Amino acid sequence: MLNSEIDSDEAEGRAVEGVRSLHKYLVQREVDKILSFSCEVKVLEKNYLHAPIWFIVYEYKGGLYKLYIDDAKKDVIFGEVPEI
């Protein structure tokens, strides 16, 4: 979690919800209908980090793509490129 303006509990809550959302999204890609969904998340350790990194999700022709940019070096760390 990269944000110095939230406390430890809020950061943990956001991280747990992010994991749950990702798992539900991955399941929804494989099935037609979810009747029940359960996800247990345990946070074992918390570390604070300050890094000028941009996490970007963009939509192109109905697909979602991720892009991670290091603002300090002005480099792309990771980028998903849509097929044209």
C-alpha positions in Angstrom: 0.0 0.0 0.0 1.6 3.2 -1.1 0.1 6.2 0.7 1.5 8.0 3.7 -1.8 9.6 4.6 -3.5 6.4 5.8 -2.9 4.5 9.0 -1.8 0.9 9.4 -5.3 -0.5 9.9 -6.7 1.2 6.9 -3.8 0.0 4.7 -4.3 -3.6 5.9 -8.1 -3.3 5.2 -7.4 -2.1 1.7 -4.9 -4.8 1.0 -7.2 -7.5 2.3 -10.1 -6.2 0.2 -7.8 -6.0 -2.8 -6.8 -9.7 -2.5 -10.5 -10.7 -2.1 -11.5 -8.7 -5.1 -8.7 -10.1 -7.2 -9.6 -13.7 -6.3 -13.3 -13.1 -7.0 -12.4 -11.6 -10.4 -10.2 -14.6 -11.2 -13.0 -17.0 -10.3 -15.5 -15.1 -12.3 -13.4 -15.5 -15.4 -13.7 -19.3 -15.1 -17.3 -19.8 -14.3 -20.7 -18.6 -15.4 -22.2 -17.9 -12.0 -20.9 -17.8 -8.4 -23.2 -19.2 -5.8 -20.9 -18.7 -2.9 -17.5 -17.1 -2.5 -15.1 -17.3 0.5 -11.6 -16.0 0.8 -9.4 -16.0 4.0 -6.6 -13.5 4.1 -3.9 -13.4 6.9 -1.6 -10.4 7.1 1.7 -11.7 8.5 3.8 -8.6 8.2 3.5 -5.0 7.3 6.2 -2.8 5.8 6.0 0.8 4.9 7.7 1.9 1.7 7.9 5.3 0.0 8.5 4.9 -3.7 7.6 7.2 -6.6 5.8 4.5 -8.6 2.7 5.0 -10.6 0.3 2.0 -10.8 -2.0 2.5 -13.8 -4.8 0.4 -15.1 -6.2 1.5 -18.4 -8.9 0.3 -20.7 -8.5 -0.3 -24.4 -11.1 -1.8 -26.7 -12.9 -3.5 -23.7 -9.7 -4.9 -22.2 -8.0 -3.8 -19.0 -4.2 -3.4 -19.0 -1.7 -2.6 -16.2 1.3 -0.2 -16.4 3.8 0.4 -13.6 6.1 3.4 -14.0 9.1 4.4 -11.9 8.8 8.1 -11.6 12.3 8.6 -10.2 14.0 6.9 -13.2 11.3 7.7 -15.7 11.3 4.0 -16.7 8.5 1.5 -17.3 8.8 -1.3 -14.7 6.0 -3.4 -16.2 3.5 -2.8 -18.9 0.8 -4.9 -20.5 0.3 -4.0 -24.2 -2.9 -4.8 -26.0 -2.8 -6.8 -29.2 -3.6 -4.7 -32.2 
